[in-house]
Amino acid sequence: MPRFSIILPCYKVQGFLRECLDSVLGQSFRDIEVIAVDDRSPDGCGAILDEYAARDARVKAVHLPENVGLGRARNAGMPHATGDYLFFLDSDDTLTPGALRAMADRLAGTGDPDVLIFDYVRTYWWGGTRRNALAPVLGAAADAGTFTAAERPEVLDLLMVVWNKVYRRDFVERHGFAFPPGYYEDTPWTFPVMLSAGRMAALDRVCVEYRQRRQGNILSTTSRKHFDIHEQYERVFAYLDDHPELHTWRGFLHAKMAEHCLDILAKPDRLPPSDKGEFFRRTAEMFRTHKPDGLTVAEEHRVLEGGYAGYVARRQAARAGRALERRAERVRAVAAGRVRRARSALLVRRPLDPDLAVYSAFSHRGVLGDPAAIHRAAREVAPRMRGVWVVKDEETAALLPPDVEHVLLGSAAYERVTARATYFVNNVNWPGGLTKRPGTVHIHTHQGTPLKYMGADLLGKPGARHGLDVPKMLWRADRWDYSLVANRHSELVWERAFPCHFTSLRSGSPRNDVLVNAGPGAGAGTRARLGIPEDHTVVLYAPTRREYRRGGHVERIDLARFAGDLGDGHTLVVRLHPSLAGGHARGMGLTDLHRRGVLVDATDEPHVEELMLASDVLVTDYSALMFDYANLDRPIVIHADDWTAYAASRGAYFDITAEPPGHVSRTYRELAWLFASGTWRDQEGGRLRAAFRERFCEYDDGRAAERVVRTLMLGEEAWTPGRVSLPSPAACDHDVLTTS
């Protein structure tokens, strides 16, 4: 008996069907059967199903003599199912890698509940992706173990479709659940199933890629078939009538019905205009019929207690109100702009404050990176200097240390501070509205040693510069006075990539001072905070984003497999690229694996240097983190299974596989062998690392932050160690400050 019976109804999806089947049959979890139902499809779906059934015994093709529609095609597949769990997958959608394994593990860990709910991501025909907005609901439910709908009613706010759940087959058969004909057939299945389930569980993981087709979604077409929604909800209320124990849900479902029908009515492309009045009246009639006694109707649903003319008038008034508000907002914006310009004109007449420095990092995300290291050094070396941080919002401000002064981006306080500050320290460009006053000093720290193309070099890589305005980027970089570099490679790259007027300072990377100066137990506190045993070997995996995939996320390694292959005595710590932290990449298994203790998801850790200190080895692909990590003189493994594609799409300044900081793997098998054999920490790896350190850690001596403060802010030419030679005002472009 297989674990999953995957029922796949097929109708006019020949262009997507192979991708769907491959995503199912290619799963690492293989204890499945696929019951593919050809709903008398007029295209090549039937032949494709027969082809797959002929070469894979797990596939059974069922050909219906006539077209019966999606719901009844699912019903036709159920008698053939022998698995523990039923999974109704739409044949134009796909499974994410590792989805079935994650489902099986979660089912086993929760004692085989009646229903398991999981997450999905919308994938658009133009390449975009968007994760379920209610993913946090799944996360909270997953923490709860098993539950009923009464215990966690918020799960009923999730998308009421059949394919984001699996169902225990004997539970379905015992209750006699089946799909009705017509549109919205998921509604009278999903609500009764979830309300009747004695035990449900949640999996906080993206398992299905929900394809948003440009055309072909029947629920997006203009048709009278949308009237089916009324009959479907009548079936839901009939189920309540037959099950008195569920009577308390009547008010909830009454509101859901109103919300669902009003949403259909509000869509401009669902109903012919001549049918909207009839649709409203039928909805209002059902609303009155099934309203429980004593129910207080929500404000947004009271329109159903009146007539259609009142509904239309209310909609028109709402549209007019929104138009007035937009007009008023434009007027307010114009007025605010005039006030801001007048205030700025007054502020720039005030003298600069020679002891005021403004800091920002990673687009105003907090006290981080090189600017944070310089700020700390300035507090110690030049306590008279006032340092103010620019943060993007109040939420970010709440996370700042209590003794850090800050202003919100765009606020009046921000304008006052930036108008008078002498020093500006940032690792990204300041906003375009910030005008560089004569006498100010802009110190640009960058975000590490560049491997991939940057700045003007991206002009030859149209895919990599998608969404970037390179000329505007260079215009903002024209404000730089100093560019900090950790090695001569960076110096040459920045001067080529940013052909602007600045001076390169061979300072080293301030954020790396903590790595260079670290003592033997520097990472112990971080290990303890993350719950990592003291005697474990910590493997830090830090992949970067990809430009050849929209959204940037490409899952290069099966993380659960890697964590398991590392074996006892090892902890895998994963840190995604910051640009992927808020997208669906976290939901592609990482969050779930962290919750189960398989690995540690450290993507949200604000200070990456703490993770580096807490680890014993770095595994990365092409992340600039490797250049910083080399300062620790600890093993580095480069997993370069897609180097050719990456270099072609993004561009690279040198071949990291030819000049690596350690061993290179090009397949997962090679990566696993490096760790299983102990080769990751052998002498050859040490030799490669030594050459890499000599080239790329050239100026990192542990005094970089202090060097920046003393030479650029305090003007201490005679500061030691090393004498700094400052350029004259007439120095030519791209002068270099060197220490001797």
C-alpha positions in Angstrom: 0.0 0.0 0.0 1.6 3.3 -1.1 1.7 6.3 1.3 0.2 8.7 -1.2 -2.4 8.3 -3.9 -2.0 11.3 -6.2 -5.1 11.9 -8.2 -4.5 14.0 -11.3 -7.5 15.1 -13.4 -6.4 16.2 -16.9 -8.2 18.4 -19.4 -6.6 20.6 -22.0 -3.3 20.9 -20.2 -1.0 19.1 -22.6 1.5 22.0 -22.5 1.9 21.7 -18.7 1.2 18.0 -18.1 4.7 16.7 -18.5 6.2 19.3 -16.2 3.6 18.3 -13.6 4.2 14.6 -13.9 8.0 15.0 -13.8 7.7 17.1 -10.6 5.8 14.2 -9.0 7.7 11.2 -10.3 11.0 12.8 -9.7 10.5 13.3 -6.0 13.0 11.7 -3.7 10.0 10.1 -1.8 8.9 7.3 -4.1 6.2 5.4 -2.2 3.4 6.8 -4.3 0.8 5.9 -6.9 -0.4 8.4 -9.5 -4.0 8.0 -10.8 -4.1 10.2 -13.8 -7.7 10.8 -15.1 -8.1 11.8 -18.7 -11.3 13.8 -18.6 -12.0 13.1 -22.3 -9.4 15.8 -23.1 -9.5 16.9 -26.8 -5.8 17.5 -26.9 -2.8 15.1 -26.3 -3.3 14.6 -22.6 -4.5 11.0 -23.0 -1.5 10.0 -25.0 0.9 11.7 -22.6 -0.6 9.8 -19.7 -0.3 6.5 -21.6 3.3 7.2 -22.3 4.1 7.8 -18.6 2.1 4.8 -17.5 4.0 2.6 -19.9 7.4 3.5 -18.5 6.6 4.0 -14.8 4.5 1.3 -12.9 3.4 3.9 -10.3 1.3 5.7 -12.9 -2.2 4.4 -13.8 -4.0 6.2 -16.7 -7.8 6.3 -16.4 -9.7 7.4 -19.6 -13.3 8.6 -19.1 -15.7 8.1 -22.0 -17.1 11.6 -21.7 -16.1 14.9 -20.2 -17.5 15.2 -16.6 -15.6 18.2 -15.2 -12.9 18.6 -12.6 -14.9 17.5 -9.5 -16.3 14.3 -11.0 -13.0 13.5 -12.6 -11.5 13.5 -9.1 -14.3 11.3 -8.0 -13.5 8.9 -10.8 -10.0 8.5 -9.6 -10.8 7.8 -6.0 -12.0 4.2 -6.4 -8.6 3.3 -7.9 -6.7 4.8 -4.9 -5.0 2.3 -2.5 -2.7 4.8 -0.6 -2.9 5.9 3.0 -3.5 9.5 1.9 -5.3 11.1 -1.0 -3.6 14.1 -2.8 -5.7 15.9 -5.4 -3.1 17.8 -7.6 -4.2 20.0 -10.5 -2.4 18.9 -13.6 -1.0 22.4 -14.6 0.6 22.8 -11.1 3.9 21.3 -9.9 5.4 19.9 -6.7 8.5 21.6 -5.3 11.6 19.3 -4.8 11.3 17.3 -1.6 7.6 18.1 -1.0 6.4 14.5 -0.6 9.3 13.6 1.8 8.4 16.7 3.9 4.7 15.7 3.9 5.5 12.1 4.8 7.8 13.2 7.7 5.2 15.6 9.0 2.4 12.9 8.9 4.6 10.4 10.7 5.6 13.1 13.3 2.0 13.9 14.1 0.6 10.4 14.2 -1.3 10.3 10.9 -3.9 13.0 11.3 -7.1 13.2 9.1 -5.8 16.2 7.2 -2.4 17.8 6.6 -2.4 21.4 5.3 0.7 22.8 3.6 1.7 25.9 1.8 2.0 27.0 -1.8 3.5 29.7 -4.0 1.8 31.4 -6.9 4.0 31.2 -10.1 3.1 33.7 -12.8 3.3 33.2 -16.6 5.8 36.1 -16.8 8.1 34.5 -14.3 7.2 36.2 -11.0 6.4 34.3 -7.8 4.4 35.2 -4.7 4.0 33.2 -1.6 0.7 32.7 0.2 0.1 35.9 2.2 -1.3 33.8 5.1 1.9 31.7 5.5 2.3 32.8 9.2 -1.0 31.1 10.0 0.5 27.8 8.8 3.6 28.5 10.9 1.6 29.0 14.1 -0.5 26.0 13.3 2.6 23.8 12.8 3.8 24.8 16.2 0.6 23.6 17.7 1.1 19.9 16.7 -2.4 18.5 15.9 -5.6 20.5 16.2 -9.2 20.8 15.2 -10.9 23.6 13.3 -12.5 24.7 16.6 -9.1 25.0 18.2 -7.5 26.9 15.3 -10.4 28.5 13.3 -7.9 30.7 11.5 -6.9 27.8 9.3 -10.3 28.2 7.6 -9.1 31.6 6.3 -6.5 29.9 4.2 -7.3 29.4 0.5 -10.2 27.0 0.4 -8.9 24.7 -2.3 -8.5 21.0 -2.3 -4.8 20.8 -3.5 -3.1 22.4 -0.5 -4.0 19.4 1.7 -3.7 15.7 1.8 -6.5 13.5 3.3 -6.4 10.2 5.1 -8.2 7.9 2.8 -10.2 5.9 5.4 -11.4 9.2 6.9 -12.7 10.3 3.5 -14.3 7.0 2.8 -15.9 6.8 6.3 -17.6 10.2 5.8 -18.4 9.6 2.1 -16.9 12.9 0.9 -17.1 13.5 -2.8 -16.9 16.4 -5.2 -20.0 17.9 -6.8 -20.3 19.1 -10.4 -19.9 22.7 -11.4 -17.6 25.6 -10.7 -16.3 26.1 -7.1 -16.4 22.4 -6.5 -13.7 22.7 -3.8 -16.1 24.7 -1.5 -18.5 21.9 -0.5 -15.5 19.5 -0.1 -13.2 21.6 1.9 -15.4 23.1 4.5 -17.1 19.8 5.5 -13.8 18.0 5.5 -12.0 20.5 7.7 -15.0 20.9 10.1 -15.3 17.1 10.5 -11.6 16.3 10.9 -10.8 15.0 14.4 -7.2 15.8 14.0 -5.4 18.1 11.6 -1.8 19.1 11.2 0.1 21.8 9.3 3.3 21.8 7.4 4.9 25.2 7.1 6.5 24.5 3.8 5.8 25.4 0.1 4.9 22.1 -1.5 2.9 23.2 -4.6 3.7 25.7 -7.3 0.3 27.1 -8.2 0.5 28.1 -11.8 -1.2 31.4 -12.6 -2.0 31.0 -16.3 -2.3 34.0 -18.6 -5.4 32.5 -20.0 -7.3 29.3 -19.2 -8.3 29.7 -15.6 -12.1 29.0 -15.7 -12.7 31.0 -12.6 -11.3 34.1 -14.3 -13.6 33.9 -17.3 -16.9 35.7 -17.8 -19.7 33.2 -17.5 -23.0 32.4 -15.9 -21.3 29.3 -14.5 -20.3 31.6 -11.6 -23.9 31.2 -10.4 -22.8 27.7 -9.3 -21.4 29.2 -6.2 -24.9 29.4 -4.7 -25.6 25.7 -5.2 -22.2 24.9 -3.7 -22.9 26.8 -0.5 -26.3 25.2 -0.3 -24.5 21.9 -0.2 -22.3 23.2 2.6 -25.4 24.3 4.7 -27.1 21.0 3.9 -24.1 19.2 5.4 -24.5 21.3 8.6 -28.2 20.4 8.7 -27.2 16.7 8.6 -24.6 17.1 11.3 -26.1 18.9 14.3 -22.7 18.8 16.1 -21.5 21.4 13.6 -24.3 23.8 14.2 -22.1 26.4 15.9 -20.3 26.9 12.5 -23.4 28.3 10.8 -22.6 31.9 11.5 -19.0 31.5 10.4 -20.0 29.9 7.1 -22.8 32.4 6.6 -20.2 35.2 6.6 -17.8 33.2 4.4 -20.6 32.7 1.9 -21.4 36.4 1.8 -17.7 37.3 1.5 -17.2 34.8 -1.4 -20.2 35.9 -3.4 -19.6 39.6 -3.0 -16.0 39.1 -4.1 -17.3 37.4 -7.3 -19.8 40.2 -7.9 -17.1 42.9 -7.4 -14.8 41.4 -10.0 -15.4 43.2 -13.4 -14.6 40.1 -15.5 -16.7 37.4 -13.8 -20.3 38.0 -14.7 -21.9 39.6 -17.7 -23.2 43.0 -16.7 -26.8 42.0 -17.4 -26.5 39.1 -14.9 -25.1 41.0 -11.9 -28.5 42.1 -10.6 -29.8 38.5 -10.7 -26.6 37.3 -9.0 -27.0 39.8 -6.2 -30.6 38.9 -5.6 -29.8 35.2 -5.4 -27.0 35.9 -3.0 -29.2 38.1 -0.8 -31.9 35.5 -0.8 -29.4 32.8 0.4 -28.0 35.3 2.9 -31.5 35.8 4.5 -32.4 32.1 4.3 -29.3 30.8 6.2 -28.8 33.7 8.6 -28.8 32.2 12.2 -31.1 33.8 14.7 -29.6 36.6 16.6 -26.5 36.9 14.3 -24.9 40.4 14.2 -24.1 40.9 10.5 -20.7 42.4 9.7 -20.8 45.9 8.3 -19.3 44.9 4.9 -22.1 42.3 4.5 -25.1 44.5 5.4 -25.4 45.6 1.8 -27.0 42.2 1.2 -29.9 43.2 3.5 -31.0 45.9 0.9 -31.6 45.9 -2.8 -29.4 45.8 -5.8 -29.8 49.5 -6.4 -28.4 50.2 -3.0 -25.5 47.9 -3.6 -24.7 49.7 -6.9 -25.0 53.1 -5.2 -22.7 52.1 -2.4 -20.1 50.8 -4.9 -20.3 54.0 -6.9 -19.9 56.1 -3.7 -16.9 54.0 -2.6 -15.3 54.5 -6.0 -15.9 58.3 -5.9 -14.5 58.4 -2.3 -11.4 56.6 -3.4 -11.0 59.0 -6.3 -11.3 62.0 -4.0 -8.9 60.5 -1.5 -6.3 59.9 -4.3 -6.8 63.5 -5.5 -6.4 64.8 -1.9 -3.3 62.7 -1.5 -1.7 64.2 -4.6 -2.5 67.7 -3.3 -1.0 66.8 0.1 2.1 65.4 -1.6 2.6 68.5 -3.7 2.3 70.7 -0.6 4.6 68.6 1.4 7.2 68.7 -1.3 7.1 72.5 -1.4 7.5 72.6 2.4 10.3 70.1 2.3 12.1 72.1 -0.4 11.7 75.4 1.5 13.0 73.7 4.7 15.9 72.2 2.9 16.8 75.6 1.4 17.0 77.1 4.9 18.9 74.1 6.4 21.7 74.1 3.8 22.5 77.7 4.8 23.5 76.5 8.3 27.1 75.6 8.8 28.2 71.9 8.8 28.8 70.3 12.1 32.4 68.9 12.1 31.6 66.4 14.8 28.4 64.9 13.2 28.5 61.7 11.3 25.5 60.0 9.7 25.5 56.2 9.2 23.4 53.7 7.2 23.7 50.1 6.1 21.9 47.8 3.8 19.3 50.3 2.7 18.7 51.6 6.3 18.1 48.1 7.9 20.0 48.8 11.2 23.4 49.0 12.8 25.2 46.5 10.6 28.3 45.7 8.5 31.2 48.1 7.9 29.3 51.2 8.9 28.6 49.6 12.3 32.2 48.8 12.8 33.3 52.4 12.0 30.6 53.7 14.3 31.9 51.6 17.2 35.5 52.7 16.5 34.4 56.4 16.4 32.8 56.0 19.8 36.0 54.7 21.3 38.6 56.9 19.4 36.6 60.1 19.0 33.9 60.2 21.7 33.2 63.8 20.9 31.7 62.8 17.6 28.0 62.4 17.4 26.9 59.4 15.3 23.3 59.2 14.0 21.8 56.2 12.2 19.3 56.4 9.4 16.7 53.6 9.6 13.8 52.8 7.2 10.9 52.6 9.7 9.8 52.4 13.3 9.9 48.6 13.3 13.6 48.7 12.5 14.2 51.5 15.0 12.7 49.3 17.8 15.5 46.8 17.2 18.4 49.3 17.6 20.5 49.2 20.8 19.0 51.7 23.3 22.1 53.9 23.2 22.1 54.4 19.4 20.7 57.7 18.2 18.6 57.4 15.0 16.3 59.2 12.6 13.7 57.8 10.2 14.4 58.1 6.5 12.5 61.1 5.0 11.5 62.6 8.3 12.1 66.2 9.3 14.8 65.0 11.7 16.5 63.1 8.9 16.5 66.3 6.8 18.0 68.3 9.7 20.7 65.8 10.4 21.8 65.2 6.8 21.8 68.9 6.1 24.4 69.5 8.8 26.5 66.3 9.0 30.1 66.4 7.8 30.6 62.6 7.5 28.4 60.1 5.6 29.1 56.4 6.0 27.2 53.8 4.0 27.6 50.5 2.3 25.0 51.3 -0.4 24.2 54.5 -2.1 22.4 57.3 -0.3 18.9 58.2 -1.7 18.9 60.5 -4.7 17.3 63.3 -2.8 20.3 63.7 -0.5 22.4 66.6 -1.9 26.2 66.5 -1.3 27.2 69.8 0.3 30.7 71.2 -0.2 32.9 70.1 2.7 31.1 66.9 3.4 33.0 63.6 3.3 31.2 60.5 1.9 32.8 57.2 2.8 31.6 54.2 0.9 32.4 50.9 2.4 30.9 48.5 -0.1 29.6 45.1 1.0 32.6 42.9 0.5 35.1 41.8 -2.1 33.5 41.5 -5.5 33.4 38.2 -7.4 30.4 39.0 -9.5 30.0 42.0 -11.9 29.0 45.3 -10.3 28.2 48.8 -11.4 29.0 49.8 -15.0 30.1 46.2 -15.7 26.5 45.2 -15.5 25.7 47.1 -18.6 26.8 44.1 -20.6 24.6 41.7 -18.6 21.0 42.7 -19.2 19.6 39.8 -17.1 21.7 40.7 -14.1 20.9 44.4 -14.1 17.1 43.7 -14.3 15.5 46.3 -12.2 18.7 48.4 -11.8 19.2 51.8 -13.2 23.0 51.8 -13.8 23.3 55.4 -14.9 21.4 56.5 -11.8 23.6 54.2 -9.6 26.7 55.9 -11.0 25.2 59.4 -10.5 24.7 58.6 -6.9 28.2 57.2 -6.6 29.5 60.5 -7.8 29.1 61.7 -4.3 31.7 59.2 -2.9 34.9 60.8 -1.6 36.5 57.6 -0.4 36.0 53.9 -1.3 37.3 51.4 1.2 39.1 48.3 -0.1 40.5 45.2 1.5 42.7 44.1 -1.4 44.1 45.3 -4.7 41.6 43.2 -6.6 38.8 45.2 -5.0 40.6 48.5 -5.7 40.9 47.7 -9.4 37.3 46.4 -9.7 35.7 49.4 -8.0 37.5 51.9 -10.1 36.4 50.1 -13.2 32.8 49.4 -12.1 32.3 52.9 -10.7 34.0 55.4 -13.0 33.5 58.3 -10.6 35.5 60.8 -8.7 36.7 59.1 -5.5 39.9 58.1 -3.7 40.5 54.4 -2.8 41.6 53.8 0.8 43.5 50.6 1.4 42.0 50.3 4.8 40.9 46.7 5.0 37.2 45.9 5.7 36.1 47.3 9.1 33.5 44.6 9.6 36.3 42.0 9.4 38.2 43.4 12.4 36.2 41.2 14.7 37.3 38.1 12.7 40.9 39.0 12.6 41.0 39.8 16.3 38.9 36.8 17.4 40.0 34.7 20.3 39.6 30.9 20.6 36.1 31.0 22.2 34.7 33.9 20.2 31.8 32.0 18.8 30.7 30.1 21.9 28.0 32.6 22.9 26.4 32.4 19.4 26.5 28.6 19.5 24.8 28.5 22.9 22.1 31.0 21.8 21.3 28.9 18.7 21.2 25.7 20.7 24.2 24.1 19.1 26.1 21.6 21.3 29.6 22.7 22.2 31.2 19.6 20.7 29.5 19.7 17.4 31.2 20.6 14.1 29.3 23.5 12.7 28.9 23.7 8.9 27.7 27.1 7.8 26.0 27.0 4.4 25.6 30.4 2.8 24.4 30.3 -0.9 24.0 33.5 -3.0 21.2 34.5 -5.3 21.0 33.6 -9.0 20.4 36.1 -11.8 19.3 33.4 -14.3 16.2 32.7 -12.3 13.5 35.3 -11.6 13.3 35.8 -7.9 16.9 34.8 -7.4 16.3 31.5 -5.6 17.5 28.2 -6.9 17.6 25.2 -4.6 21.0 23.7 -5.2 21.2 21.3 -2.3 18.7 19.0 -0.6 19.2 20.4 2.8 17.6 17.6 4.7 19.8 15.1 2.9 22.9 17.2 3.5 22.2 17.5 7.2 21.6 13.8 7.4 24.7 12.9 5.5 26.9 15.1 7.7 25.9 12.7 10.5 26.0 12.8 14.3 28.2 15.4 15.9 27.5 18.0 13.1 25.1 20.9 12.9 24.1 22.5 9.6 23.5 26.2 9.9 21.9 27.8 6.8 21.9 31.5 5.9 20.2 32.6 2.8 21.2 35.7 0.9 19.5 38.7 2.5 17.6 39.5 -0.7 15.8 36.1 -0.3 15.0 36.4 3.3 11.5 37.7 2.8 10.5 35.7 -0.3 9.2 32.2 -0.6 12.7 30.6 -0.5 12.3 30.2 3.3 9.2 28.2 2.7 10.8 25.7 0.3 11.6 23.5 3.3 14.0 25.6 5.3 11.5 26.8 7.9 10.1 23.4 8.4 13.5 21.8 8.8 14.5 24.4 11.3 11.3 23.7 13.3 12.0 20.0 13.3 15.6 20.5 14.5 17.1 19.1 11.3 19.2 22.2 10.9 19.4 25.8 12.1 17.9 28.5 9.9 20.1 31.6 10.6 18.8 33.8 7.8 17.4 36.3 10.2 20.5 36.6 12.3 21.5 40.3 11.9 25.2 39.9 12.4 26.7 37.4 10.0 30.2 37.8 11.6 28.8 36.0 14.7 27.7 33.0 12.5 31.2 32.9 11.0 32.8 32.9 14.4 30.5 30.1 15.6 31.2 27.8 12.6 34.0 25.4 11.8 33.7 25.4 8.0 32.0 27.5 5.3 30.1 25.9 2.4 29.1 28.4 -0.2 28.8 28.8 -3.9 29.7 32.3 -5.0 28.9 34.4 -2.0 31.2 37.3 -1.1 31.1 35.9 2.4 34.0 33.6 1.5 36.4 36.6 1.3 35.5 37.6 4.8 35.5 34.1 6.2 39.1 33.5 4.9 40.3 35.9 7.6 39.5 33.1 10.1 41.8 30.7 8.4 39.1 27.9 8.6 38.2 25.5 5.8 36.0 26.7 2.9 34.3 24.5 0.4 32.9 25.9 -2.9 29.9 24.1 -4.3 30.0 25.2 -7.9 27.5 22.9 -9.6 26.2 25.7 -11.8 29.3 27.9 -12.2 29.0 28.1 -16.0 25.4 29.3 -15.8 26.1 31.7 -13.0 29.2 33.3 -14.6 27.4 33.6 -17.9 24.3 35.3 -16.5 25.9 37.5 -13.8 29.5 37.9 -14.9 32.5 37.2 -12.8 35.9 38.9 -12.4 37.7 35.6 -12.1 37.0 31.9 -12.1 36.5 30.9 -8.5 36.7 27.2 -9.4 40.3 27.8 -10.8 41.4 30.0 -7.9 39.3 28.7 -4.9 39.8 29.1 -1.2 39.5 25.4 -0.7 38.1 22.3 -2.3 35.5 22.6 -5.0 32.5 20.2 -5.5 30.5 20.2 -8.8 27.9 17.6 -7.8 26.2 16.8 -4.5 27.9 13.4 -4.5 31.3 15.2 -4.5 30.2 17.6 -1.7 29.0 14.7 0.5 32.2 12.8 -0.2 34.4 15.8 0.9 32.8 15.7 4.3 32.4 11.9 4.7 36.1 11.4 3.9 37.4 14.4 5.9 39.0 15.9 2.8 37.3 19.2 3.5 40.0 20.0 6.1 43.1 18.4 4.6 46.4 20.0 3.7 45.5 20.7 0.1 42.6 22.7 1.3 44.9 24.6 3.6 47.3 25.3 0.8 44.5 26.7 -1.4 43.2 28.8 1.5 46.6 30.3 2.2 47.0 31.5 -1.3 43.5 32.9 -1.3 44.1 34.7 2.0 47.3 36.3 0.7 45.5 37.7 -2.2 42.2 38.8 -0.8 42.9 39.5 2.9 45.8 41.8 2.1 44.8 44.8 4.1 42.7 43.2 6.8 44.9 43.6 9.9 42.2 44.1 12.5 42.6 47.9 12.7 40.5 48.9 9.6 37.7 50.7 11.5 40.1 52.6 13.6 42.1 53.5 10.5 39.1 55.0 8.8 38.2 57.1 11.8 41.6 58.4 12.5 42.6 59.1 8.9 39.4 60.2 7.3 37.5 61.8 10.2 40.3 63.0 12.5 42.9 63.6 9.9 45.7 61.9 11.9 48.4 61.6 9.3 50.9 60.3 11.7 48.7 57.6 13.1 50.4 54.2 13.6 50.5 51.4 12.8 51.5 52.5 9.4 51.7 56.1 8.2 48.8 57.3 6.1 49.6 59.7 3.2 46.5 61.9 2.5 46.1 63.2 -1.0 46.2 66.9 -1.8 43.0 68.6 -2.8 44.3 68.7 -6.4 44.9 65.0 -6.5 43.6 63.3 -9.6 40.7 60.8 -9.8 41.1 57.4 -8.1 44.0 58.4 -5.9 45.0 55.7 -3.4 45.7 56.2 0.3 48.4 53.8 1.3 49.8 52.8 4.7 53.5 52.3 5.2 
